[in-house]
Each structure stands twice: as structure tokens, then as C-alpha cells.
Amino acid sequence: MSRSYKATGINLKGMPMGETDRLVTILTIEYGLVRVMVPGARKHKSRLAGRSSQFVVNELFIVQGKSLGKLVQAETVRSFPGLSTDLARLTASQYLAELVLCQALSEQPQGELFALLVEQLQRLEQAASTDILACLNQGIFQLLIAAGVAPELHQCCISQRAIAPDLARADWHVGFSPASGGIVAVDQLMQIRPGSPRAKTPSGRYAVNTKRAPRRSPQNPTDSLISAQELVWLQQLGDTEWVTPRSLPGMATAEQQLLGWQRIERLLRQYAEFHFDRPIRSATLIDACFPTPMPAR
């Protein structure tokens, strides 16, 4: 990378630096993740104050120092003011930003990841309040696909047998195991052992790094049983078309919609935290933003 360069990027994270500066982490199309110091960004009249805010897309001019770049010019291309209209929308956006930080590379082009994040933020900004959790779940799943670690949802990760959900049976279940890489037939759950190899995806690639030993045993609560309906909803998240509660079968009431999406978010959260080997801090606010409805009396 040269001593000075231009790039297009979206601000993912910022923190105070010194008395008036700000340290900003930016996902750029051309160079991946970069961290830059924005001089005077915390001054009241600074031209760079708004341009260094979270989720603002800028055309950047950066001067590279020995260990840290300095942002000297930024022209805003677009922003997402609607994300700050309510806490749930903002929290969901920050959740996706954390997932991007888990997988984005530095000093390598990240155009596809940049475009995917912008698309998901736009959907969140435009979504009705009742659709925010659905949009978040689809964004999580699409980012897992981009990282190459999306869960296998069509065949058993142990036996490689195809699994089709049976919606006619209320007692139909299948295992969901982050350590194994997705769904596991109920009769195969006991085959999961600490130190066993990760399952391969249908393309033949390992879903996760096989050199890293599992952090949890099969008895951990992160290994769950899911219903046929939950599996159908999870499979729908792999589509690029916008998934909303109204487009999924079996969600007749608002309470059923919320409970279903809450369950799926928690499954995907456990899966993402396992495979990225770090907590998703923004996810802790999701439960407060979408409280479980009280049962009717």
C-alpha cells in the first residue's frame, strides 16, 4: 500500500482517540479493513465529525503512517439515517457490523462483502418494525455464507444423508449442532464426540477449520433440537430475496412470528459465536429489543 491512497469505505466502528480525534475502523472496497485516525473529528465544528460516524459511506483520501493511517479528506456517498430511528434497528445493524469485523480481511479487496453489508443495511433501514428481526436473521445467514461457514441445512453432517422436514408431524425434530456444522439426524447425535472432524459441505469443503479442536462437547446447550417448521424457516434464509414473516409458512400470529424469529436468531448467534470464536456483543441487546410476548390468559 502506498503512502497515500484513495478508497471507498463504510465506517463500522469508532472510538475516541486523544482529546479531539477519533479512531475509526472502515471496510473499504479496495483494501479491506483499515483503521484510521480522524484528526479533530470530535470537535463541534469539524467537517469530518459526521463523515466519521457509523455506517456512513465515504470516498476517502488516506495518508498512511508507520502504523496507522490518517484520514485527511472524506466525501460522503451515502448514509443510513433510518437506522437510528429506533433501538432495535440500530442494534440489528451493529450486530451485522460485528459479524463483518469477524470475517473481513485487511490489505485485500473486499468488494463483495462491502456490497452485501450495504444491501443488508438498506433492507434494515426500509423494513417495517415487525420485520426487523426477520431481516437481521437473513443478514446473519447471508454473512455466514459469505464467510464460507454457513450451516448445512439439507443433509446430516454426520451421515451425509439428505434430511427433509416433515411438516405433517408435530413431533418431528432434527439436531442442530454448531460444532458439527449444521443439522444432525437425531439417531446420529451420539456420534458427535470432542475431537471428531468437522463435517463437509455439499461442495466438499469443510465448513470450518478442521485444525481447531471443538471448544464444546455435544452435551453443551448450543447443540439443540429444532422442529420441522424451524428448519424450513432456516432454509429460507439462504435465499437472496427478502424474507419477511409474511413470506414464510406457519407464522399465523404476531406472537408466533416473534417467537419463531427469536428462536432462529439464538441458534444463529450460537453458531456464529462458535465458528468465529468470539462473542457477538451487540446480540446481548437483541433480547431487550424483542422481548418474549407474555402468554395470553
RABEL-V930119 format. One line per field, one symbol per residue. psi: psi as a letter, one per 20 degrees, with the letter a starting at -180 (. if undefined). Layout:
psi: ???
This chain:
psi: prhqrqrprpphqqqqpbhirpppppoqghjbpqpqpopjhjqhjphighijrpkppqoqopppagipqpoiqpopgrrmhihjhqhgggghghghhghghhiqqqkqplgggghgggghhggghiqqhiighgggghggghhhghijkqqpjiqpigijqqpppniiohjprqqoohhijcqpqhiihiipqpiqqqqqrhiiqphroiipqqiqrhiqiiorpqrgghgggghhiiqiqoprhiiqqjnhrhghgghghgghghghgggghghilqqnhhhhighhhmqpqpqq.
